[in-house]
Amino acid sequence: MRILGAGIVGLACAHELIERGHTVEVVDPNPGSGASYAAAGMLSPAGELWHGEADLFRLGSESASLWPAYAAALGVPTQETGTVLAGADAGDLQEIDRQLALLAEAGVRANELTRRELLTLEPGLGRISGGGFLPDDHSVDPRAVVAALLARVRTRPEPSTDPVDLTILATGAQLPEPFADLVRPVRGEVLRLRVTEVDLPRHTVRGFVRGEPVYVVPRANGEVVVGATSEEHDVAPVPTVEGVFRLLEAARELIPALDRAEFVEATARDRPGTPDNLPLIGLSGVDGVLLAAGHYRHGVLLAPITAQLIADAVEGVTTDAAVDPQRFLASQPQRSPA
């Protein structure tokens, strides 16, 4: 079989299929250079929970539970220190309170914290009103994961001439016909900074600063990832002055020590959004074609479970209805992709 796309999702699918004894050809002219390259790597189903997204939360939680063993098998460390939620003012704190209430309804461990309690937990925080703590939301470095997968999965820039019985499309925000309308590009700008050990945050911090959402993800090597903007657009994804400024302004107010950070990189990539913000995983409705696409902001988190679902589908197991691509394609005529 052939997989088109060698981001974290396509590579994870290839690795799982190879582990199950299948022969797989992975095709991508620039492996690992898409959304996976920009991603911060938050394994944060609780931090992403929102109204009407119960299925996404369920899948994210299942996949998060797979990550410790998955990362260990790849030889990639995970940051398992939990996630701090912080609101700069009273309005921001209301946003966090709503999220904590949702988490309580879902039976998720989450602790509401006062300003004093937050500063004890994360001393580098600036002037904040309060927030919470998600002890089970962690992170991983997607670039390290992709490198580990590329060491185990061979890729090629172009398809071979060998015939294949199945094609798996894992091409991110751009899918061929007849699937192109099922994903839309949502630009995300992400910054990478470098700090000294003394300035490195102890936890991932997700916050609101006067309504502006921002996250700060520390790495053990001193790197700090700051993100992310979210823009619907029709042009190539590039970092913008406005986007970089917004992120830096919010992150610096949340964690003032970032004023001393070295600015390393600004990156922009398209996230693949879908009409219902759930991914497309499984049989496409077109003979011989499966989809592993449309993961929006959750490609890293959902990579292990996507790989399992795709391999199961290849082996004849019915796809989870929540992510079944045919929820959109059932009425379309069956034809080969362009």
N, C-alpha and C positions, 0 to 999 in steps of 0.2 A: 504494500500500500504506500501511498505518497501523502506526506503532510506538507502543505504550503504554508510557510511562516515559521520562523525560528525565534520567536520571542519566548518568554517564560512559559506561556500556555502551550504553544506548539512543541517546544522542547520537552516539557513535562509529559505531554501526551506520547511523544515518541519514546521517551525513556520507559514509561509504563508499558507500552506495547512491546518494546524490545524485551523488557523483563518478563513478559508473559510468553515470549517465544515467537513473536511476529517479526517479519522482515519489513523494515520501514525505510523509505527514502524521504529525507527532509530537505526541502528546497527553500532557500532564501539567499538573495545576493548579499545581504548585510545582516547576518545573524545577530540577534540581541541588540539591535540599534533602534528599535521602535519605542513604544511606551514603556517597556521593561527597563530601558536604559535611564529613563527619567524618574521612574517610580521610587517612592520613599520606602516602600516595603512594610507598611504597617499591617500587622496581623490583628485587626481591630474590628471584629464583628459588633461588639458592644458600642464602640465609638461611632459606628456607622448606622446604628439602628434608628429608623425613623418610621413615621406613620405609614401604614399600607405596605410595608416591605418585610412582612413576616417570612416569606419564602427566602428572600435574600439573606435575612438574618439566620435562618435555619441552616442554609447551605454554608454560609460563612462560618458559623459555629462548628459545623461538622468538619470543614476544611481546616479551621484553626487547630482543632484537636489532632489533626494529622501532622501538623507542621513540625513539632519537636522531633519525631522519629524520622520524618522526611528530610529535614535539614541535617540531622545526625548522619543519615545514610549518605548524604552528599558531602559530608565533611565541612558544612557551613555553620557557623555559630548563629544562634538567635539571641536577641536582647530580651530577657525575660524579667524586666523590672516593672512592668505595668505602665499604665498611661494616666497622666494627670490631666484633668479637665480644669480650665481656668477661665474666669470671666473678668474682664477689666473693669466694667462698671455694672450698675444694677440691671440695665437692659440685657447685657451680655449674660449675667448670672441667671436671668429668667430663661434664656435659651438652654443653659445647662440644666436648670431645674426641670424643664420639660423633658429633656433627654433622660435624666435620672428617674423621672416618674415612669417613662416608657420602659426603662430597664427593670424597674421594680415590678411592673405588670408582667414582664416577660420572665421574671424569676432569676434575673442576672445579678451576680455580685457586683455591687457598686456602692461606694461610700461617699456620702455628701460631707464636704469638709469646709470648715471656716477658713477665713484668710490666714489666721495664725497657724492652723493645722496644715494648710497647704505650704506655707513657708517653712515649716518644720520638715515636711516631706521633700520639698524642692526649694532649697534656699535661694536659688538664683532668680526666682520669680520677682517681677516688679510690683507696681501698684495694682493689686487685683482685689476684687470684691469677695471672691470665694470660688468654690467649684466642687470638684469631686475626684475620685480615684477609681480607676478600672484595673483591678489587680491582675486580670487574666488577658488583657490586651497587650501584645508584645510587638516585636518587629524583627525583620531580617533584611540583609542587604541584597536587593534583587540582582545587582551586578555580579555579586559573588555566586549567587544561585545559578544565574545564566552561565557563568564561566564553568561552574562545576558540571552543569548539564552538557555544555559543549564539549567537555573533556570525555563525556560518555556517549554522546550522540554525534555521528558524522552528519555534516550538512554539505550541500552542493549549491552553487549559484543558479543553476538551471536544471530543469527536469531532464532525466535521462530519457532515452528512446524506448526503454523497457515498458511494456504494457503493465498497468496496475488495475486491480479489481476495485479498489476503494481510494478515494481522495478525501482528505480531511483538510478543511479550510480553516486556518488559524492566522489570518492575515490582518488582524486588528481592525482598524477603522475603515479599511477598504476591502470590500468583498466583491467578487465578480457577479455578473448577472446569473441567475435571476434574484440574487440575494442582496444586491447593492443597497436597496432602500431599507433594509432591516437594520443598518447601522448608520450612525451619523458621527462626524468628527466633533469632539468637544476638547478644545485646546486647554492643556494644563501647563502652566509655567512653574518650574521648580528650581530652587537655588541650592547650591552646595557651598558651605563655609567650612573653615577649619579653625578650631579653638585650642587653647592650651588645656591641659588636664584639669586645672583648677576652675576653668570656665565651662567645662563640659556639663550639660544638664544630666541629672541622675536618671531621668525618665523621659519617655516620649511625652511631649506636652501638646495637647490639642486645646485651642482657646478661641475666644471671640474677643476682639478689640474694637469697641464701638460698632459692633455688628459685622466686622470683617473676620471671617473664619481663617484660621492659620494653624499649621502644625509645625512642630520642631522635633525632629527625630535624631537623637545622638547615636553615633557609632563609637565603638571602643577605641578606634584609631584616631579619634579627635575630629572626625568629619561630623558636620551637622547638616541635615537636610531640612530645608524650609519650603513649605508649599501650602497650598497650590491654588493657582487661579483656576477658574472654570468659565470658558467662553465658547458659546456657539458661534461658528464662523465658517466662511467659505474660502479661506485662503490658506497658504502653507503655514504651519505652526512655527512661529519664531518668538523668542523672548522679546517683550516690549518694555519700554521705559516705564510705562504706567503700571504694568503687572509687577515688575521687579520692585518698583517703589512701594506699591501697596504691601507686598510681602515683607519687605525689609522694615517698613514702618511698623507693621503689626507685630512682627517677631521681636524687634528691638524693644518695643514697649512691654511685651510679655516677658522677655528675658533680657534685661539691660546689658548684661555682659557681652552680648553679641556685637555691641559697638566695637569691641576689640578683635573681632574675628577677621580672619583673612577671607576675602571673597574669592572663591575658587571657580565657580561655574554657574551660569544660568542656562537652563535647558527648557525647551518646549516640545511637547509631543501631543499628538491627537489621541484622546481616549475614545474607544469605540462604544458609544451609547446606543441603546435600543429603545423602542417605543415604551417599554414598561420597566426599563433599567435592570432587567434580568438578562443573564447571558443566554446564548444560543448554543446548546450542547446536545449533540446526538444526530440522528438521521434527519436529513434535510427535507425529505419529500421528493428529492431528485435522485434517481437511481445511481448508486455508487458514490454518493457525496454525503459526507457528514460535516457538521459545523462545530467548531470550538472557538466561538467568537462572541463579540458583544459584551465583554466583561466590564466595561466602563471603568470605574475607579478600583475595581476589585480583582484585577488579573493576578496579582501576586498572592493575595489571600486565597483565591479560589483555584490556583494552579493544581494542587494535589488532588482535590476532589474532581476537578474537570478531567484530569488524566484518568482517574478511575472510571468516571462515567463514560468517557469516550471508549476506553478499552472494553468496558462492559457492553456498550452498544455494538462495537465491532464483533463481539462474541455472542450477540443475540439477546442481550438483556434489555428490557424495556426502559426507555429513558424517563427520568424524573419529569413529571408533567410540567412542573414549574419552569423548566428550562428547555423543554422540547421545542426545537425550531418550528415544528409543524403547527404550533399554536398560531403562527402568523401565515404559514404557507399551505395550510390544508386545502384551501380553495384554489391554489394556483396549479396550472397544468404542469405535468412532469416533463422536464426537458433538461438537456445537459447545460452546465454552466459555460459561459463564453470563455 
